[in-house]
């Protein structure tokens, strides 16, 4: 929970990988009768840095590690390593979202025509997955602001209980999002990673909602409950115009 899978689980994998590599280097140095400081990791092999031909594959190391006769003193059998990681303090990603909308004042229909997102989630270990998280978050946040609502009848029965009635948007309702990546590594974990799962959702919803209110502010509209469905927007415009007419009288 809390966007910590990469920060906690990933850091444990990282630390275990570092420990495994250290064990493999020690074993390779023992088998090749070399100093451990001279052993390097190559593409799929581990061996002498100045003589790549003197190297062993990971498969060969795994076979050797399974037999105690080939191990240096004090090394446990098996090419494996374990690591536990617990983050002492939370990380705090940050960002900014800007939404541009068009509002049809005759029908109340809102159209998101541009959305720019700047999200900093620390070091991006897998940029493609980060982009997917940001895009999905924007769609979820904008969907909450414009479309999604769980509705009940007077007896408490849900009226929006399936995707046939629940207005969850698709890519057809959105423009191409503009994302600006930033990386400010954190010192709270060895990967320098921060959370990204909620980034788009937290920023997009208020940005879209505020953009609609801003577009209608000249008419006297100051607030509309989410979702900003056409009927709610149209009623807000009508009420604002009525209030303006009443004030003139």
N, C-alpha and C positions, 0 to 999 in steps of 0.2 A: 504494500500500500504506500501511498505518498510518493509515487514516481521514484521508487528506490530500487527497482530490480537491477538496473545496470550499476547503480552506485554501490549497492551492497553485494548482490550476487556476482556482478561483474568484477568487483574488486577482489572477491574471494577467488574467482577463477584466475584472475591476473596473478595474485600472490601465489596460488598453487602452481601456476605455470612457471613463474620465476623459480620456485623451489624445485620443480621438476627439471628445469633446464640446468640448474646448479648441480643436481644429482647426476644428470646425464654427462655434464662436462667432467665431473670428478671421475665417473666410471670410464669415460673415453680416455682421460689422461692415464688412468691405471692400465687400461688395456693396450694403449699405444706407447706406454712407458715414456710419457712426456710430462712436463710440468703443467699443472692445471691452468696456470696463467697464460699458457700458449694455446690453449684449446679455444676454438671459436665455433660458432654455429653458422653453417652454410645452408644452402637451399636443400633441405631434406636430409642433411648430413651434419655430423659434428666431428671436427678433427683439428689438426695442427694448422694454425693460422697461416704460416709461411709455406705450408706444403699441403694444399687441399687434397692431393691424392692420398695422403695419409689420413683417412677419415672413415667413419662408420655411419651406416644408415640408422635411423631410429629403430627399424626392425631388428638389426643386428644388436643394438644396445639392449632392446627389450629381451631378446633371447639370452644375452649374457647376464642381464640383471636377474633373470629367473633362477640362475644357478649360483649358489653361494661361493662356489669354487673360483668364480671369475670376479668376485667383488673385492674392493679394497677393505681393509679392516674397519669394522664398525658400521658398515653400510647394510641396511636391511634389503632383503630380496624384493624384487619387483620394481619396475620402472613406474613408480607412482609417487604422488605427493598430495598432502592435504593442507588446507588452510581455512581458518575461520576468520571472518571479518565482521566487525561491528562498528558502525559509524557513530562516533561520540557526539557529533553535532549535526544538525540539519543543514542542508544547502538551500540557497535562495536564488532560483533563476529569475530573470527579469526580461522585460520586453515592452514593446509599444505597438499598438494596432491603430490603423487609420482606415475608416470605411467611408465610401462615397455612395450615396443612394439617390435614386429618383423616386419621387412620390407623385402619383396621379391624384390630384385633389378632387377630381370628379368621381373617382371610383374608390379611392383609398388604397390602391394597390402600390406596394413598395417593391422596388427592384434594386438589388445590390449590383452596382455597375463597376466597382473597383474596391479591392481590399489589399492593403499593404501590411505585412506583419514583420516585425523585427523581434526575434526571440533569441535570447542567450541562454543556452542550457549547458554551458561549460564546454569541455572538449567533446566534439562530435565523433564518437567512435565509429558509427555507421551513418554517414550523412544521408543516405537514401531513406533509412528508417526514420531519421529525425524529420526529414521533409514530409514523409507520410504522416507522422504524428502531428506536425503543424497544420498540414492541409486538412486532416481529419478533424482537428480541434477547431479550426476556423469554421468548417461546415457545421459542426455540432453547436458552436456558440451562435453562429448566425441563424441556424435552424431554430434554436431556442428563442431567439429574439423575434423571428419573423413568422414561424409556422407552427411549432410543436406545442401541443396543449392536450392535457388529459381531461376529458369532459365527462361529467356524470349527469344522469337525469334526476328528476325530483325524488325518485325512489333509491338513489344511490347506485344505480346500475351504470357501469362504464359504457360510454358511447364511442370511445375511440380505443377499442381494445385490439385492433389489428392494423396492419399496414394498409389495409383498404380504407380505413377511416382516420388513422393517425397521420397527420401531415408531416411526414419526415421528408426533407428535401433530397433531391438527387443532384448530380453534377449539372444537370440542365438548368437549375435555378440559380447557379452561381457563375461569376466570371472566373477567368484564370487568376488565381491568387499570386500576388507578388510577395516573395519572401526575401528577407535580407538576413543572412546568417551572421551571427556574432559568436565569438568564442572567448569567454573569460574563465579559464580553468579554476576550479576550486581547490583548496588545500585540504578539504575534509575527507577525501578519499584518493587513493593512488592513481586513479584514472583521470581525475580532474573533471569528472562528469557531474552534472546537476540534472534535475528532473525536467522533462519536456512534455509529459503526457497531458497535463492540464493547460499548458501555455496558450495554445490557440483558443481553447474554450473560454478561459478566463478573460483574454483580451478581446476576442471577437464579439461576444455578446454585448457588452457595454458600448463598444465602438459603433456597432450597427444601430443599437437603440438610440444612442446619442445623436447619430447622424440623422435619423428620422426626425427626432425632436427638433434638431437644428434646422432641418429643411422646412419645418412647419412653424417655427418660432415667430415668424413675421405675421402669422395668422393668429397668434395668441396662444398656441398650443404649448403647454409646459410639461405635460406628462401623459403617457399612454401605457397602460398595463401590457405586459407581454402575454402572449405573442402579438406582434403588431399586424394582426390580420386586417384585410381590407375593411371589414365592417367596423372594427375598433378605430382604425385611422379615420375613416369617413365620419364616424360619430364624433370623434374628438374635434375634427375640423368644423363640423356643424355646430357643436356646442360652443366652440370658441367664437364662431361668427355670431351666434345668438347673444353671447355675453357682450360682444363688442357692440351689437345693435342696442342692447339694453342699456349699456353705459352711455351711449350717445343720447338716449332719451332722457 
